[in-house]
Amino acid sequence: MTRAIIDVHKAISEFLGRGGLLAKELAGYEYREEQIRMAEAVLNNLQNGGILMVEAGTGTGKTLAYLIPALLYGQRVIISTGTKTLQEQIFYKDLPVLGKHFNFRAVMMKGRGNYLCWRRFHKFCAQPKMEFIADANLVEQIRSWSRRTETGDREELVELPEGHPVWEKICSDSELCPASLCAHFKDCFITDLKSRAQKSDIIVVNHHLFFADLALRKDDFGEVIPRYDAVIFDEAHLLEDIITDYFGVSLSDRMLKELCRDLMADLSGLKKPEHKTISGCVARIENFSESLFSGLRKHFENLASGDDKRIVFKIDDAPAQALKYGNELVRELGYVSSVLSDKKDSPDLLGLSVRAAKLAGNMDFLLRQNETGYVYYSELKQKSTILRASPIQVATLLREIFYPHLETIIFTSATLTTFRQKEPSFDYFKSRMGLDEAAKASELLLKSSFNWEKQALLFLPKNLPHPDNLSFVSESCHLLEQLLNISKGRAFLLFTSYKNLEAFYEILYPRLKYPCLCQGDKPRSELLREFRQIEESILFATTSFWQGVDVVGPSLSLVVIDRLPFDSPGDPLIQARINHINSQGGNSFLDYQVPSAVIMLRQGLGRLIRSSNDRGVLCVLDPRLQKKSYGRIFLNSLPKIPITHNFNQVAEFFARENL
């Protein structure tokens, strides 16, 4: 790779300028001034160091605008994405285009659970599980794939349905990995991946892996990603929630059941006295876990209201009898860990020792509740109860363990700003990411390259009731039935909750003449494939389809959002963030709740226009966008789109589509 470039403008223009290398090479290439500006800013930042925030509106071409500078930079750069979809696009589509002009090595790294573990796979094949007898053909397909795969990446295994439990039995797991002690170490896919990463100039990861690695470094447990000189975060608006997850603590009854199951499955490697000891421990762990979680679940269900799935866990209010079993669990888990900790000839037992110790530590942390800066709560799933502790703000964490150790960081997304004091502002993103005190943080705001005034129309219906009104769903469905008929289907209906999705689907599905797809009926990838293939289809979906989804062309010509996507203030984590901001003298509604919802709304509406040839209508059913004073913040944060309240104008817009 080349050394750092002095003449930034010349270097970038050579690739992205009018008549540049990409203009000559790529069919349909469009010169974009915004792309040039972003690429120059990124290369300047890489050369000079510091923190750069770039909001690059849709159509800017931001991926190439940071990949080309990263390759010109000449040092190792991490590209971190919010979704695997973008991660794979960069690695399989964008980097190969640039490979014709640069001499570099690149690798894509995913979390361990995405890769086959040879040791676990051979063990599984040697002792087939009764629970998978019905999947004999699938197991044989996995065997066949294992003989030809070079990466062990589960993504190659198209025959395996998403979420199938057989993968959990054979994938790589850090807690079960004996590392260099493993008989398969030299052939290990993770070993090979790390080796290729050490030799690479560009490493493409996702945010989950990046912060899992940072958490390992924080606790001195080594590293997954090799040392790097700079990091570029794409889809940076997703960072706060991902960081919160990776620096939180959790424990569930399911985790304990799985530990007990795995302990009993691997006891054959123990001598008779130890076998008996661990068997007794497993029986007690099962009993203590059942007593703890059944007692706590009843307590939380009594506190829950409406559709609450997450309830504050206050140790002083929890039933003392149930908590007693929690303390017993800490002791039993610690004892199991100590008994198994010297089994160096058994990687499985050593892994179980590590797991037991980790669960004991998490249980102790959750019961003590003496760590300031965390909120403690429960999450009630259909078949599991989870106890969690999450950092209330990640800003402090990042200022302590991330920013001081890396000089060059770039954040980019199509949605980083919100409207504040008559102009777009990065203040919300900066405050959430701990950048408000960063002296070297630079900002660049680039508008979308698309002509939103001609390509889109924002429809805000008049006279719909408040979303909490009992008649909101029925009146909205009456309107949507007409709207979907004039759009000829071709729509995303995006909902802020499964409850609303189900209510709308139940009413609309029998009335509509167009194919309806519903989130939950099939895997996400399959739903998107069908939506693209069946041009008149309608997709009913929730938050996972609000971002990271590209449908180019007329298959998507209408995006409807049911209500402004405010986070529930009853959620313990959201409430803790609100309380923290207010305690610091801030205004949590305007400083946090509104900006967060604005970013989410912009992401949802951004599904519509994905190319310069796309046209379509955006519709927000929530009347608060028009009636509340804060509605103006939402509207001003959107691209300049013509607004109508008139249904006939929407019909005229669609009628012009075929002219």
N, C-alpha and C positions, 0 to 999 in steps of 0.2 A: 504493500500500500504506500501511497505518497505521503510526504511530509505536509505539515500545516501550510495552507495557502495564504499568501500575503494579499494578492489582488482578489478580493472576495467577489466583486462584481464581474470581473472577467471570467473567473472560474465557474460561477453559477450560470452566466449567460451562455457559456460554451455548451451547457447541457439543456438549459430551459429557455434560452432566448429565441427570438424569431429566427428561423433558419438554423437553430442549434441542433445538436446531435439527436435529441429525442424527436424533434419536429421532422427530421429527415427519416427517422426510423419507424416511428409509431403511426399507424394509420389512424386518421381522425384526431391527431394531436392538436390541442388548442393552446395557444399562447395565453398565459394568465399573469397579469401584473402582480396579483396577490401572491401567486406561487413564487415568483421571483423575490418579492420582498421578504417572504417567510424564509426562503432558503438562505438569503443573505444574512438575515438576523440569526438564524441557527448556526451558520458557519462562523459568524463573528463571535457568537457566544461560546462555541466550542474552542475557538482559538484563545479567547481572552478569559474564559472562566466566568463563573457567576450563575445566577438563576434567571431563566427566561420563561415567561408565560405567553403563549400564543393562542388566541382564539382564531381559528381559521374556519370560516363558514363553509357550508357544504358546497362542493364544486371547486374548492380552492386547489385541490391536488396536494394536500398537506403531506401525504405519505412520501411522495418523491421529494417534497420540499424539505424533509429532514433526512431521508436516506442518502441523497446525494452529498449533502454536507458531512454526514457521518462517515462516508467513504473517503471524502477529501481530507478529513481531519487526520487520518493516519494513525489513530490510537484505538484501543478497544472500546467499543460503545455497546451499551445494553439498550435494546429497543423493547420497551415493556408496553403491552396492550391490555385493555380491559377485558377483551373477549378472545377466545381461541379462534373465532372466525377471522378476525383481523390479523391475528398472529400467523395463521396459515396463509392468508392472502399475501402478507408481506414476504413470507419465506418462499412460497411456491410460485408467486406471480410477479411481484415487484422486484425482488432482488435478482432473479434470473435475467430480467431486462437489463439491469445495470451491470451484470456480470460480463457483458460484452465490452465494457469500457473501463472496468476496474479489475485489478488482480487482488482478490480478497477471499478469505474463508469465512463462511457463516454457518451457524448452527441454530436450530430451534430447540429450546428446552421447555418441557412441560413438567408438571409435578410428578413425583414418583408413581403415583397411582395410575398413571397413563401407560406404564410400561410393564411388560411381562417379566416376571421373576422366574429364572430357570429352576432355582431350588424349590420354590413353592409349586411350580408347574409339574416337575418330576414327582414330587411327593403326592400331588393331587392325582396324577395319572396312575401312580403305584397303588393308591388306596382310594379308588373312586367312591364318591359319597352317594349314599342311597337317595338323597334328595334330588340328585341330578340324573337319575336313571331315565326319566322321560326326555332328557335332553341329550341322549346318546349321540344323535347326529350332529348336534351343535358342538359337543366335546370333540368329535372326530374332525370337524371343520377347524376347530382351534388347533388341534394337533397338526393338521396339514399346513395351516398358516404359520405355525411356529417353525416349521422346517424351511420355510422360504423367506421369512421376514428378516430384514437387515437391521431394523430399528427396534422391534418389539413394541411399537406404538399401537395402542388399542384402536386408534382411528383407522388403521388399515383393515381392521377386522369388521368388515361391513356386515358380516353374517350375525354378529352379536348384537342383540337389541340393547338399547340404552337402559342402564340400571339393572341389567341381568346379574343375579347374585353370584354366578360362577366366576365372574371377573374378580370379585373380592377375594376369592380363594387363591388366585394365581398371579395377582399383580404385585409389583414391588411395594414394600411397606418399610418405612424407615425404622419402625420399632421392632421389626422382625429381621432386619438385615444384619448379618454377621460381618459384613464388609470383607476385608482381606482374608478372613478366616474361612470364607465360603469356598466350597469346592468348585463353584462355578464363577469365581471372581473374574478370571481372565476373559470369560465369554459373556460376562454380565452386560446387559444393555445400558444400565446406569453407569457402569465403569467406562464403557465405550463413549457414552454421551459426554461424561465429564472430560475424558481425554480429548475429544473433538473440540469441546468448549475451550479447553486450555490453549488450543492452537488457533482459535478463531478470532477474527477482528470484529465481527458483528454477531452478537448473541441475541436472538429474538425470544423473549419470555413473555409471560403474562403477569399481571399485577399480583395474582395469588402466589405464584412461585417467587417473585421478587421479594415480597414481604415475608413469606415463609423463610426464605434465606436470610433476610435481615433479622428475623426473630432468632434464628439459630446463632447468628453472629453475636447478637445481644447477650445470649445466655452461654456464650463460649462453647457451643456444640459443633463448631466447625462451619463449613460453608458448602453450598451446592453450586452456586454460580462463582466462577473464578473472578479474581480481582479485575476491576474495570476503571476506566478513566472518566467516563461520562455516562449518564443515563438519560434517555428520552422517553417520557411517559406519554403515550397516545391514549385517547379516551380517559384523560386525566380527571374528568368530572366524577369517575367511579371510585377514586382512590380512598376517600374517607371511610366508606363502609367496609371496604376490603381490609384496610389497615386495622380498623376496629375489630374485625373478626380475628385477625392473626395475632393481635396482642391481647386478646381476651382469654378467659379461662372457662372451661365448660366440663360438665359431667352429667351423664344420663344413666337411667336404669338399663338402657340397651347396651351401653359401653360395658357395664359390669356383667351383664348376661353373656356378652361375647367373650369377655375375658375368662369367665368361668367355663364356658364351652370349650375354649381353646386350651385351658389348663387341663381339663379332663381328657382331651384328645391327645395330649402330649405327655401324660404321666408315665407312659411305658418306659421312658428313658430314665426313670428314677428307681433307686433301690427301695425295697419294701417298706422300711420305716419312713423314708421321706415321702413315698407314695401315699402312705396312710396319713401322714401329717398334712400334705397338700390337699388330699381329698376332704379332710375335716375342715380345712380352711375354706375350701370352695363351698361346702355346705353352709358354713356360717356366713360367708359373703352373700350367698343367695338369700338367706333368711334376713340378714340385716338390710340388704338392698330392698327387698320386698317391703319390709316394715317402714323403712325410711321413705321410700318414694310413694307408697300407698298413702301414708299419713300426710305427706306434703301435698300430694295431688288433691286430696279431699280439701285441705286447707286452701289451696290456690283456687279450686273450683268454687268454693264459697265466696272468695273475694272477686272472682271474675264477673264482669257485667257484659251483656250482649255478646259480641263476637270476639271478645278479648282472648288472645292466645298467649300473650306475654303479660305476666303479673309480677309486680315488685316482690322481691324476696327479702323481707326484713327479719333478721335472725331473732330479734326480741319478740316478734309476734308469732313466730312459727311454733308449732306444738313441741313442747320440750321432750316428750317421749320419742317422737320421731327423730329429733336431733341427736338423742342419745345413741341411736343406731348409726347415725352418721359418724360419730366419734369412734364407735366400734369398728366401722368399716375402715377408717384410717389406720387403725392398729392392725387389723387383719391383712390389709393390702400391703402394709409395710413389712409384715412378717413374711408373707409370701415372697416379696421381692428379695428379702435378705436370704431366705432359704435357697432360692434359685440363682442368686447372683454369682456363685462360684462354678456354675455349670458351663465352663468354657468349651467343653467338648460337644455341647448341644446348642447350636444357634437359636433353635426354637425356644428352649427354656430360658436362655439369656434374654431373648426378646420379650418373653412373658415377664421376666423380672423387671425390665425397663418399663413395660406397660403398667404393671402393678404399682411401681414407684410413682409414675406420673399420675395415675388416678388417685393415689393416696395424697399426693401433693395438691392436686386440684380440689379434692374433697376438703382438705384442711383449709385451703385458701377460701373456699366458698362458705365454710362454717365460721371462720374467724371474722370475716368481713371487717378487717381493720386496716385495709389498704385504701387510703384516700385517693380520690380521683377515679374511682370505679363505681359503677352502678350494678347492683345485684338483683337478678330477676329469674323467673322461671319461664319456660316455653312449653306449652302443652300441645303435644302432637297426638295424633289419634292412637298410636301404639307406643308412645314413649313420653317421658317427662324429662326435660333438660333443665339443669341449673346452670346459670351463666353469670359471669362477671365481665363487664366490658368497660374499657377506658371511656370516660365521658367525653374527653377531647383528645384527638391524636396530635394536635398542634404541639403540645409540650413534649410528647414522645419524639416527634420528628426533630424538634430543635435540640433534643438531648443526644439521640443516637444516630441520626441520619445526616442532617445538614453539615455538622462540623467535620464529617469524615469524607465528604465528597465536594469538590470544588465546582463541578460543572453539571447542572441539572436543567432539563427542559421539560416543561409541562405544555401539552397541547390538547385541544379538543375543539369540536364545533360549538361547544356550549360551556364557556367558563365565566362569562360576564352576566350581570343582571343590571337592569336600569336603576340608576341611583343619582339623585340630584341632577336630573335633566340630561344624563348621558350614561352610556354603558360603563360599567365599573367592574374591576377585578377584585374589589374589596371583599366580597363574600368568599371567593375561593382562597384568597390570601389569608383571611382570618381562620378558615377551617383547616388550612394546611400549615399554619404556623409561619406564614411568610410576611405577616404584617409588620414584623420588626426586622426583616431582612434588608440590609442596606443596598445589596447588589442585585435586587430583584428587578428585572426589566419587564416591560409589558408591550405586546404588539396585538392590536385588534384588526383583523382583516375581514371585510364583509364577504358574504357569499358571492361566488362568481355567477350564480344563476339570476335570471331576471324574474324575481318573485312577483313583481307587479303585473307581468304578462302571463306568467306560468301558473299562478295560483289565485285562489279566491278564499277568503276566510268568511265562513257563514256562521253568524251568531244569532240563533233563533230568538225571537221575541216571545215573551209571555209564558215561557216554561217555568214551572214552580221550582223552589229551592230543592237541591238534591236530597235533602232529608225529608221532604214532603212525601207523604204516602202516594201521591198521584204522579210523582216525578217519572217513575219507570213507565207507567202506562201511557202518559202523554208523550214522553220521548219516543216510545216505540211507535206510536201512531205517526209521528213526524218522520222517523227513520224509515218506516215502510215506504213512504212516498219518496224519500231521498234516495233510497237504494234502488228504487225502480227507475229513476231518471239517470242514475249513475251506471245502471245495468250491472249491479253488483260491484265487483272490482274494488272491494273496500276492506280496510282494517277497522274494526270496532274495538277500541282500546279502553279497558276499564281499570279503575283504581282498586277493585276488589273482586274476588271470586264470587262474592254474594251478588254484586251487580251483574257480573257476566252471566251467571246462571239465570237471574231474573229476566234479563233482556233476551237471552237465548230461548228461554221457555216460551216467551210471547212471540218473538219474531220468527223462529224457525218454521212453525207451521204456516205462516203467512207468506213467506218469501218463495219466489219461483227460482231463485238462484242457489247453487250449491253452497252449503254452509259448513265451515270447518270450525271446530271448537277446541281451544287449548285444553289439554288433558286427555283428549280422545286418542291422540297419537303422539309420538316423539316430536319435539320441536322441529327438527330437521325435516321430518316427513311432512309435517303440516306446511312448511314453507315450500317444499318441492311441489306439493299438490297445488298450492295457491298459485305458484308461478305457471304451472302447466294448464290449470283450468282458469281461463281468463276472466270469467264472470263470477268467480267464487268470492265468498265473504268470510273473513276470518274474525272470530270472536276471541279476544286474548287479553291477558293482564300484563303486569309490569315487565316480564321478561321479553316481551315483543316491542316495548317502547324504545329500545335502543339496540344498536348492533345488528339491525336487520336491513338489508338492501333488496328492494324489488324495483328494478329499473323497467320502465316502459308502461304501457297502458293497463297492465294487470292490476296495478294499484293506482286508482284515480280518486279515491275518497278515503280520508282518515277522519274518524269520529272519536272524540274523547268525551267520556260521560261527565266527569267533574274535575275541578282543579285538583291536581295531585298533591294535596297537603298530606304530610305524614300525620298519623294519628297522635294527638298530644297525650293520649292515654297510654301510649307505648312507653315503658319504663326508661328506655334509652333516650327517646326523644324528650320526654319530660325532664330527665336529668340534664340534658343539654340546654333546654329552655331555662331551667332553674339556675344553671351555671352562668349563662349569659346575663340573666336578670340580676344575679348577685354581684356581677362585675359592673353594674350600672348600664348595661346595654338594653336594647329593645328587642326581645327574642322574636317577636312576630315579624318585624321589619328587617332585622339583622340575620335571621336564620330561617324561620318558617316560610316566609314569602320567597326569598331567593332560592331555597331548596326546591320549592314547588315550581318556580319559574324555569329552573334548569330542566326539571323533569318534563314539563309541558313542552319546552323547546325540543327536547329529545323526541317526544312522541310525535309532534307535528313534523319533525324533520324526516320522518319515514317517507313522506309524500314525494318530495322533489329530489331525485337522485341523479338526474342528468339534465343537460340543457334542453332536451326534447320532451321531458316529462311535463304533464299538465295535471291539475287536480284541485279538488276542493278540500279545505280543512273545516271541520265543524266541531265546535265546543258547545256542549249542551248546557253547561253550568251557567246560570244567569248572573252569578256573582262577578263574572268577568266584565259584565256591562254595568252592574248596579253598585258594586262596592268601590270605594276610593282606591283600594290597592289593585283593582282590576287594571288600572292604567299602567301600573308597573309591569304587569304581564304583557299587555299589548305593546308597550314601548320596547320591551325586550325581544320581541319577535321581528323578523325581517319586515320590510315595508310591503305588506300585502293588502290589496283592496279588501275592504270589509263591507259585507252586506247583511241586512236583516231580512231581505226579501227572497222568498222561496223562488219566485219567478226568475230572478236574476241568476240563481243557481242553475235553474233549468236552461236558461239561455247560454250560460257558460259551457255546460255539457253539450248543448246543441251545436256550438261553434267548433267542437272538437273534430268533427268530420268535414268541416269546410276546407 
